[in-house]
Amino acid sequence: MKNILIIGAGRSSSSLIKYLLDKSSTENLHITIGDVSEENALSKINGHKNASAIKLDVFKEEERIAAIKKADIVISMLPARFHIEVAKDCVTYSKHMVTASYISEEMKALDAQVKSKGLVFMNEIGLDPGIDHMSAMQVIDRIKDDSGKMLLFESFCGGLVAPESDTNLWNYKFTWNPRNVVLAGQGGASMFIQEGTYKYIPYHKLFRRTEFLTINGSGKFEAYANRDSLKYRSIYGLEDIETMYRGTVRKVGFSRAWNVFVQLGMTDDSYTIEDSENMSYRDFTNLFLAYSPSDSVELKFRSYLKIDQDDIMWDKFLELDIFNPEKKVNLKNATPAQILQKILMDSWTLEKEDKDMIVMHHIFGYEKDGDKHQVESSMIIKGDDQTYTAMAKTVGLPVAMAALRILNGDITTPGVQLPINKEVYEPILKELEEYGIIFKEKDVPFLGYNPESVKG
C-alpha cells in the first residue's frame, strides 16, 4: 500500500482526510493521522480500515522521524512556522511533501536539495494561497496562449459567514484562526500597483482604504489590500502588468469599525499588559482612553473616536460587550491582541448550526488586436456543517488531490513549488468542480482600475 502521513488533525483537515479515506480502497492507500491529541486523530478516521491514528508531537524528533520514515508522502497541516523541521526530515529520508502554507524563506532554501533527490514539495495548495493561484493562472495562461497582453489583475478572497448564519452587526464570524484575523495587515505596508503607479498603505491606514465589489449576484462587499501584491508579478509571469492588487473580502462596514481597534492600539501584539488576568472587559477598553475623573468610558470612547450615539458603529461595539465591568479577561501576561481576540471569540465563534462561506473574485484586464477586454471570475461556496466547512473543503481538497497525484506520478516536476503549472492546476481545478468548487466567468466592459482614466 502507498502510505500517506498527515501531520495535524485540526479543523481544516476534515475534508482532506475524508477525500483520502474515500479513495483509499481504489487507490490502495493507507492513511496515518498524527496529532498531538491521539483522540482528535482517532475522531477523524472513525474506525476506517485503511487508516490509523498516532500520537505525534512534532517537536519530539524521534517520534517525528519514525512516522516520516514509514510514509511515501507527508502532508503537513501544522501552523506554517512548524513545517520546516518536517521538511528537513522529508529531504533526509527522501519523502514528497505537501502543505497549504506560503513558501517560507527556510522552505525555499531547501529547493536545490529537493530537486537533487527528485522530490516534489508542493506548497500554497489550499485556498488562499492555493485555489487563487490555480484559478488565476488558468485564465492568465489562456489569455496569453490566445495572444492577449495582460494589463490588469485583481484578486480578492475572504472567509465569511453564510447569509443564513449572519446574526451579528459586524456581518462576520471566525471561520479560521482568530489570531490571524486580529493580526491581519501587520508587519509592513501593503503594496500594490494601479495603472502603473505604485501604492503603499501603512497599517494604521489600511482599513480606511478599501475597494468595493459586487460579486456574482451575491451582494456588495469590501476588500482591504493584502500585504504584498507586487511579488505576484514575477510568480504569475506578469512583470510588465500595470495593475496588480490582491485583497481580503469582508461585508461592507466591517473595515470602518475594525479600524477603531487599530487606532486605539487593541490589535498590538508587541507587549503584555500588567495584571491582565484580573482585568474586566471595561478596564481593557479604558486602557486606551484618556483619564477623566467625571466622563464614563463610553463617553470617552465615542468622543475620542468621533462616533455619534445613533451611528450603527456604536451599536457594533455595544454588541461586543467591551464595556462590561463583570466579564474578566482571565489571561495572564496577555498582549492587547490576545485580549481582543478573547473578547471577539465571545461573539464571533460559529454556533453549532452555523455555516461558513468562502468568496473569491478575480478581475482580468487584457489587450488583444488593439481592443481591451475584461473578464470577471467568481467562486462562492458554503459549508455543509461545522465539520465539513467551506474553509475545510477549499483548503483540504486541493491538498489531498495534489498529494494523490504526486503519489501516482502525475505531478513529477521536482522542487519547492506552488501550483502555477498546467500539469498541477488543470486536473485539480477540473476535479474540484465535482465537489461544487466552481468558478463562474463573465465578460464585462474594460474599465481598468479608474473608469475616468485619470491617473493618480
Buried (B, 14 or more C-beta within 10 A) or exposed (E): EBBBBBBBBBBBBBBBBBBBBEBBEEBEBBBBBBBBEBEBBBBBBEEBEBBBBBBBEBEEEEBBBEBBEEBBBBBBBBBBEBBBBBBBBBBEBEBBBBBBBEBBEEBEEBBEBBBEBEBBBBBBBBBBBBBBBBBBBBBBBEBBEEEBEBBBBBBBBBBBBBEEBBEBBBBBBBBBBBBEBBBBBBEEBBBBBBBEEEBEBEBEEBBBEBBEBEBBEBEEBBBBBBBBBBEBBEBBBBEEBBBBBBBBBBBBBBBBBBBBBBBBBBBBBEEBBEEBEEBBBBBBBBBBBEEEEEBEBBEBBBEBBEBEEEBEBBEBBEEBBBBBEEBBBEBEEBBBBBBBBBBBEEBBEBEEEBBBBBBBBBBBBBBEEEEBBBBBBBBBBBBBEBEBBBBBBBBBBBBBBBBBBBBEEBBEEBBBBBBBBEEBBBBBBEBBEEBEBEBEEEEEEBBBBEEEEEEE
